[in-house]
């Protein structure tokens, strides 16, 4: 699987304009609070046993490489720090960086490394380490999508504590890019040594075997006190196997386990169910560059065919919400005032007839079984489309084949994203002309111009107006049919306290988790 897709499933995106345009600290607004939300005083010690999904064939150890397994990404995110991370009050807070500040033209951003930041071998983190790591990241095959608008040569150090990132264009949202994959290693780490290279995170690697790992507390972590003695990560190939292990007492947490397992565990009083709204988008992607969905009338018709309420009820078992074809539903600036698109078969048929849509053909909808409900959503949509005389055949592909042959190329396919708190994140990654992950092959000059206005505007009121316009264009024209948002669901044993409740990357921050007696 392509690293950027699975990585995005875990990663948070987005940041408020007010936070962006001032120096930001990260010590008091983490994904979980030091105080236990259920009551009680945090206790130091104990080993948390957590299950995460993965396949033996997709195992990888490189923080900047292909991440096919959530289990591997969980381990990496605990061992290595990114520059910034999702927060509770502010969408983006400091992680390895303690502050950041833009130039007046919003092109140059200066990040300050947190005081006391050190690698697990005791050596201090320097700006040179960060620059080397970000350049290494940028020079991967997917680098342009990971740090869009920032060339490797425009990542430099200013002294030992300051990292300077210069964007090709004004970008008030640049810090959100550093939330996704900016894991920092020591400068000049050889590729063959990366798997065992010391990190800077709250836990350090004890051992790793066939996708499973044990991590030990980093008592000298710059971010503050870590409660657990250790975390043991076990890889599971199916959500049901992971849920069964939790119910049987073999693990303490079943991570991102899905709605089916949630229903199974709902009656168990000894099991906690943690729901994270707006955790995962599961859109259907229609290719706009060419093919049968290139006509905007056809795309609108498909968006009118879907029964969103039925999709949420049947595919997500009610663990989710109806969406409106705009990605970034958790963004504080999400345009809730844009009228909700509802099912209208008569209008859909009329639009298809006007577009001279070929009703005699059968169209393939490519899907995978990467996450619970994805293939089911394709099947249900195909059934709904028949009511508008549109014939769709669902084709399931193995994950590797899907990302090699279908993603970014297919005419009609399902997709998923776990980064849902920033409209601009999706615009920059997937919708502007030439974006590295332009999944629908969409190119719209009006959208491009409005996007540049959004990221290049410091005035909060003017920026909000432009952002609303951007969402309106996306709603009307884009190749995304976003029918609903799935809740993220973790199951946990009764002794687990203070699990993170943020979606995406925020939910792998376990430094404040503790175990009751």
N, C-alpha and C positions, 0 to 999 in steps of 0.2 A: 504494500500500500504506500502511496505517496506520503512522505513525511509531513508535508504541510497540511494535508487533510486530517490525519489523526492528531497532529499537533494542535490544529485549530479546534478540534473537538474538546481538548482540555483547556485551551487558553482563553483568558479573558481579554476583552478589547474595550476601547472607549475610555473617554475621560472628559470631565466637565470643563468648559471653557475657563471658568474662574480659577480652577485648580491649575490648568495648563499655563496660564499667563502669570504665574507667580512661583516662587520657590516652594517646593513641596517636600514635606517630611513624611516618613512612613512608619514611625514607631508606635503610633496610637490608633491606627485605623486598619488593622489587618483583617484578614478574611474571617477570623474567629476571635472572640474576645477572651482575654485572660480569665475573666470571671465566668464561671459555669452558668449557662442560661437556665439550667434546671435547678440551680441552687447547690450550695456546697462549696467547700474550699478545695482548690486544685491540689492533688496529691502527687508527689514526685515518685517515679518508679514504675515498674511494670513493663511488659512487652505487649504491644498491640499487634494482633494478627489480622492482616487485611487481605482480602481477595480482590483481584483485578483481572480483567479479561485479556487474553492474549493467545497466540498460537506459536508452537515451537518453530514453525517454518519462518516466522516473521521476527524472531528475536534479534535485537540490535542493542548496542551499548554506547554508541556515539551520540552525545547530546546535540550535535549539529547534523546528524545523519538521518536515515530513513527510520521513522518511528511507526512501526506497524502494530505495536501492542500498547494497550493502555497500561499494562503492568510495567513495561520498561519505562514508559514516560513517567509513571508515578515514582519509580525509583530515582530516575534522573532528576525530577523536580524536587525531591527531598535532599539529594546530595549536592546539587548545584543551584545557585541563585541566579535569577534574572535581574536586570537592572531595576525594574518596577514590577508591581503585582496589583491584582484587584484589591479594592478596599471596601469598607462598609459605608462610610460617610462620603468619601470621594471614590470615584470609579477607579482611579489609579493612585497608588501610594508607593513609597520607596521600598525597595527590597535590598539590593546591593548598592543602589544609589540612594543617597539621603536627600538630595535636592536636585532640581533642574530649573533652568531659566532660559528663555529665548532672547534673541536679539530683537531689535525694534522691527526688523523686516520679516520676522518669524522664519528665517531660513537657518540660522545658526543656533543650536541648542547646546548648552553646557551642563553636563551631569557631574555631580560631586559624589565621589565614592564615600560610602558610610564609614564613619570613624570606627576603628577597631576591626574592620573587615579583614579576614585572614583565611588562607586555605587550611585544610585539615592537617597539613604538615607543619603549621605554625607560621609560614611565611606570609607577609602582608600582601594584600591585593593592591596592585598598582594600576595606574591608568594604562600603562603599556600592556598589562595582562588583558584588560578589557578591550583595548583597541585590537590586539591580536585576535581575540576571540570573536569580536564582531566582524572583523575582516574575513576570518575563516568562515563564519556563518554566511556572509554576503557572497563569498566566492563558491558556495555550493551550487549545484545545478538549479536549485529552487531559490537561490539568493535574492534575485530581483523581487520575488513575491514576499520574501521574509522581511526585507528592509527596503520597501519600494521608495524610489526617489532619493536614495542615499548610496552613492558610489563608494566602493571600498577605500579609495584614496582620500575620500572626504570624511573619514573617521580617523581622528588624530588625538594625541595626548597634549595637554597643556600642564606640564608639571607632573607630579606623582599622583595627584588626587582628582584631576579634572579630565573628563573625556568630552571631546567636541565632535558633534555630528552636524554636518552641513547638508541641508536638503537642496535638491535641484530647484525646488520652488518653495514659496512661502507655505508653511505647514503648521498651523496652530495645533494640530493633532499629533505631531510627531512622537511625543512620549508614549502614545498607545502602542506604537510599533515595538517598543522595548519590553512589552509585557509578553510577547508571544514566544520567543525562542532565544533570547539573548543570554544563554547559559555561559558562564565565564569559567575558563580553564586557565592554567598557568601558561604564560607566553612560551611558544616554541615546543609545546607538548607534541611528541611524535604521534602519528596516527595509530601506530601499534600499541602505544601506551595509554591512549585515551580511555579505554575501558576501566583502567585502574587509577586514572589521574585523580588527585585530590580535588575535592570541590570546596565550596564556601558555605554550603547550606546547613540547616539545623541538624542534619544527620549525616553520618559518614559510613561508607561501605565496610561491612564486616566480611561478608561473602556473597557470591552470586553463583547460582547453579541452575542451568537450564530454565531460565526465566524466573526463578525464585531467588529471593535475596533476604539477607538480614542486615539491618542498618542500626548503628549505635548512636546514641545522643552525642551531639557536639557541644560539650560544656562551655566552649569558648565562642559560640556563635554570636556574631555582632548584633543580631536582631533581638536578643533577650533570652530569658530563661526558657528552656525546653523541658517539658514535664516527663515524658516517657523515657525509660531506659533504652528501649529498642523498639523497632518496628520490623515485623516479619511479613514480607510480601509473597503471596502464593498466586501463581498464574492459573487461571481456569479458562477452558476453551468454550464454555457456554454459561450464560446467566443462570440457568437452572441448576447446573452442577455447583456453581458458587453459592446460590441460595440454599441448596441442600446442605452444604458444608457449614453454613452459618446456623441453620436450624438444628444441625447435629452437634454443634459446639466445637467444630474444628477450627473455625475462624471467628473473629470478633466483629468484623465489618465486611459486608458484601458491597463493593463499590459499583455504582452505576448499574444496578441490577435489573431495572426495567419494571414495567407495570404488571406483567404476569406474576413475577415473584412477589411484588408488593401485595397483590391480591391474596396470594397464598399465605403470606405472613401477617395479614391484617388482623386476624383473630388471635394472634399470639401476644399475650400481655408482656411476655419477657423479651419481646423484640421491638426495638425502636425503628420507626420509619421516618427518614429525613427526606423531605421534599424540597426541591429547589426550582421555583417557578422560572419560566423562560430559559430553561437550561439547554434545550436542544431544538434547533430548527430542522425540519425534514422536508425541504421543498422538492417539488418536481421541476426539473430544469428543461426548458424548451430552447433549442438552438435558434438564434435570431439572425445569424449571418447568412444562412441559406437553408434550403430544405422546406418542408411543409409548414414550419412554424415561423418562417421569416416574416410573414404578414402579421402586423400588429393586431389585426382583427381576429386572426386565428388564435393568437395568444390570449386575447381578451375573452374569446369564446371558451377556451379551455378553463380559464379562471372562473367563468360563470357556470360551467358544467359541474364542478366539484361541490359536494354537499359537506361543508366544513364541520358542521355539528356532528354529523354521522361519523366522519373521519376521527374526530377527537374521542367520541364515545366508543367506537369499535376498535380503532387501532391503538389508542392510548388508554383504553378502559377508563376514560374520564380523568386520567392523570395528566391533564394538559389544558390548553386554552385555544380557542379559535384565533387564527391570524388573518392578516389582510394584505398579503403579497408584498410586504415591506420587511426586509431583514434588519434586525437590530431592535427587536421588540422591548428589550430591557433598558434601552437608552432613555435617560430622563427627558431627552428632547424628541422622543418618538411621537409622531404626529397622530395622536388619538382622534383628532377632529376630522381626519379624512374618512368619509363614509365607508362603513364596512361593506365590502363586496359580498353579495349573497347569491345563492343559486337562482338562475333564471334560464331555464332550458329553451324557452321560446326565443329570447334574445340571442342566446348562444347559437341556435340553429340559423337565425337570420344573418348573424355576422359571418358564419361559415359559408352560407350561400353567397353572400356578397363577395367573399374572398375567393369564390370558386374552388372551395376545398373539395378534395377528392374523397367522397364518402365510400367509394368502392374499394379502396385500399384498406389493408390492415396495418396499423402502425405499431412498431415494437417499443415497449417501455422497458428499458434496461434497469435492473435493480440488483442489490446484493443482500446478503443476510448479515452484514457487518454489525448491525445494532438491532435490538428487539423492535419489531414493528415496521421496519423499513420495507421489507418485501410485502408485508400485509397491506401497507398503505398503497403500494402499486396495484395490487389485486383489487382492492376496494375502489380505487379511482377508475380502473378499467371497467368495472361493472357499472359505475355511475355514468361513464362516458357513453355506454351503449344506449342509454336513455336519450341521448342526443344524436343517435345514429352514427357515432364515432366508434369504429372498431379498433380496439387496442389489445395487443398480445403482450403479456408480461413475460420477460425473459430474465432469468436469474443468472448472474455471472459470479464466478469466484472472485474474491476481492482483488487479487493480483491482476487478473485479466481485465477487470473493470477499470482499474486505474491506468492500465497500459493502453487499453483500446477504446474506452468509452468516455471517461472523465475528460472534460475540455473539448471533446470531439463529437460526442453523440448528439442525435437529434432530439431524443426524449429520454430522460433518465432521472432516477431518484438520487437524492444527495442528503447530506446531513452536516450541520455545523453546531458546535457548542459554544461559539463566541457570539453572544446575542445582546450585549449591552452597549453597542456602538453602531449607529447607522453609517458613520463615516468609515469605520473599519471595513464593512462590506463594500462600500463604494470604492474604496482605494484598492482592495484586494481582488474584487470580482466583477466590477461593473464599468469602470472608466476604460476608455479605449486603450488597448495595449496592456491592461492589467495582467500580471503574471498568472492569475488564477481566474481569468475571465471565462467562467464555466458555460455561459450561454453564447459566447462569441458576440457580445453586444457592443455596439458602437453608436453613440448618440451624441451629437455635438452640443445639444442643449443640456444634457446631463453633465457632460464633461465641463462645460463652462460654469455651470452652477456648482459643481464639485470644487473647482478651483476657487470660486468665490467663497465657499464655505471654509475651506482650510486656510485661505489667505486673509480672512477677516478677523480682526481682534475684537471689534466692537460686539458686545454680547447680543444686543438687540438685532443688529443687522445680520449677524451670523445665524441667529435663530430663525429669522425670516428666510434666509437662503437655504437653511437646512430643511425647513418645511417644504420649500419648493422642490428640493432634491427628492424628497420622499414622494411628492405628488407625481413627479416624472417617473420614478421607479414603479409606483403603483399602476400607472397608466400604460407603460411601454415595456418594462423589462421582461426578460425571459424566465423569471422566477414565479412559480405558482406556490406560494407559501400558505398552505391550508391551516396549519396549526403549530403550536409550540408544545413540546413534550416537557413535562416536569422531569428533573433529574431525581433519581431515587436511590438512596443508600439504605441498607438494612444494617442494624447494629445490635449487639447484645446489650443487656441491661446495665452493664458496668461501664460502658463507654460514655464519656462525657465530652461535651463541647466540640463535636464534629463541625467542621466548616459548613456553612449554609449557602455560600456563594456558588454560582455556577462556574463552569469552565475551569481555568487554572486555579481559581480561588479555592476549589474544593480539595486540592491536594496539599494544602498548607496545614500540616498536622502538628506544628510546634506547640500549639496550645491545647491539644487533645490530652486528656488524662483518664486514668482508670480508677473507678471507685472500688473500695474493698468489698 
